[in-house]
């Protein structure tokens, strides 16, 4: 049996062993900028050598089918790496940081302390945008919690990237942003 803390520690051990540039986003990052909530996974955006990252992740307890993960990364831009057993609900969702937005988010990432370690997390603005891109009910709630908790957000930055995502095919992105910061 495992838990999100063990998955996070294994993901951080993987990132540190590279070393790999990464940022934490998703439910765990919401705990820093919004309202904490339960999650079964760790979400990383990473940049650089995916083969090396996957091999390193396997050494730190993730069940990695390297060929499948590379195929998923190439086709959809992300892969799920179960922690421990391949059927485990605990996992690392790994996203390639290859878009201009991801590259910007990696440059703007913030260092926070969790489980006694320094962790790179998405800035509040970038996390808000990642949540609005996903657009699921849980993500919308997370986005609202980020806006409620943050007293200042860089709205110029947010509008710039919302417009960029809309041009990239994320329909309604500007409206989602307007609705969340209104």
ZIGI-V110445 format. One record per residue. SS is DSSP state (h for helix, s for strand, l for the rest). PHI is phi in whole degrees, 0 to 359 (* if undefined). OMEGA is omega in radians with two decimals (999 if undefined). Layout:
SS/PHI/OMEGA
SS/PHI/OMEGA
//
This chain:
l/*/-3.14
l/227/3.09
l/201/-3.09
h/301/3.14
h/298/3.14
h/295/3.11
h/295/3.12
h/298/-3.14
h/299/3.12
h/296/3.10
h/294/3.11
h/293/3.07
h/300/3.10
h/298/-3.11
h/299/-3.12
h/291/-3.10
h/291/-3.08
h/299/-0.28
l/290/-3.12
l/242/2.99
s/285/-3.12
s/207/2.88
s/215/3.08
s/273/3.03
s/221/-3.13
l/89/-3.03
h/302/3.14
h/293/3.13
h/290/3.11
h/300/3.12
h/301/-3.14
h/274/-3.01
h/247/-3.12
l/230/-3.14
l/251/-3.13
l/303/3.09
l/208/3.12
l/288/3.02
l/210/3.12
l/260/-3.04
s/225/3.03
s/244/-3.14
s/247/3.14
s/238/2.82
s/259/3.12
s/227/-3.09
s/234/3.01
l/103/-2.90
l/291/-3.12
h/294/3.13
h/302/-3.12
h/295/3.13
h/299/-3.11
h/297/3.11
h/296/3.13
h/291/3.10
h/299/3.12
h/298/3.11
h/290/-3.11
l/252/2.96
l/104/3.12
s/273/3.10
s/276/-3.01
l/249/2.91
l/261/-2.97
h/302/-3.13
h/298/3.13
h/296/-3.12
h/297/3.12
h/297/3.11
h/299/3.12
h/298/3.13
h/297/-3.13
h/289/-3.07
h/276/-3.02
h/250/-3.13
l/88/3.09
s/210/3.11
s/219/3.09
s/257/3.13
s/245/3.12
s/297/3.10
s/262/-3.10
l/81/-3.14
l/287/-3.13
l/300/-3.13
l/263/-3.11
l/295/3.05
l/286/-3.11
l/274/-3.05
s/201/3.02
s/250/2.99
s/265/-3.04
s/251/-3.13
s/243/3.07
s/289/3.12
l/266/-3.02
l/253/3.10
l/276/3.05
h/303/3.11
h/296/3.13
h/301/3.13
h/298/3.08
h/296/-3.14
h/299/3.11
h/296/3.10
h/291/-3.07
h/264/-3.06
l/304/-3.09
s/240/3.10
s/267/3.10
s/233/3.14
s/250/3.07
s/210/-3.07
l/44/3.11
l/71/-3.08
s/228/3.01
s/281/-3.10
s/230/3.05
s/277/3.13
s/234/3.06
l/299/3.03
l/296/3.13
h/303/-3.13
h/295/-3.11
h/293/3.09
h/297/3.08
h/302/3.12
h/295/3.09
h/302/-3.14
h/294/3.14
h/291/3.08
h/298/-3.11
h/296/3.00
l/69/3.08
l/287/-3.14
h/305/-3.13
h/298/-3.14
h/291/3.09
h/297/3.08
h/297/3.09
h/299/-3.14
h/300/3.13
h/296/3.13
h/291/3.09
h/295/-3.13
h/297/3.13
h/299/-3.01
h/276/-3.11
l/272/-3.12
l/280/3.09
l/223/3.04
l/229/3.14
l/281/-3.06
h/291/3.08
h/297/3.10
h/299/-3.12
h/300/-3.13
h/293/3.11
h/301/-3.07
h/284/3.06
h/298/3.10
h/295/3.13
h/298/-3.13
h/297/3.11
h/298/3.09
h/296/3.13
l/277/3.06
l/109/3.08
l/272/-3.06
l/300/3.07
l/80/-3.08
h/298/3.14
h/297/3.12
h/294/3.10
h/302/3.13
h/296/3.14
h/304/-3.13
h/295/-3.08
h/280/-3.10
h/260/-3.13
l/288/999
//
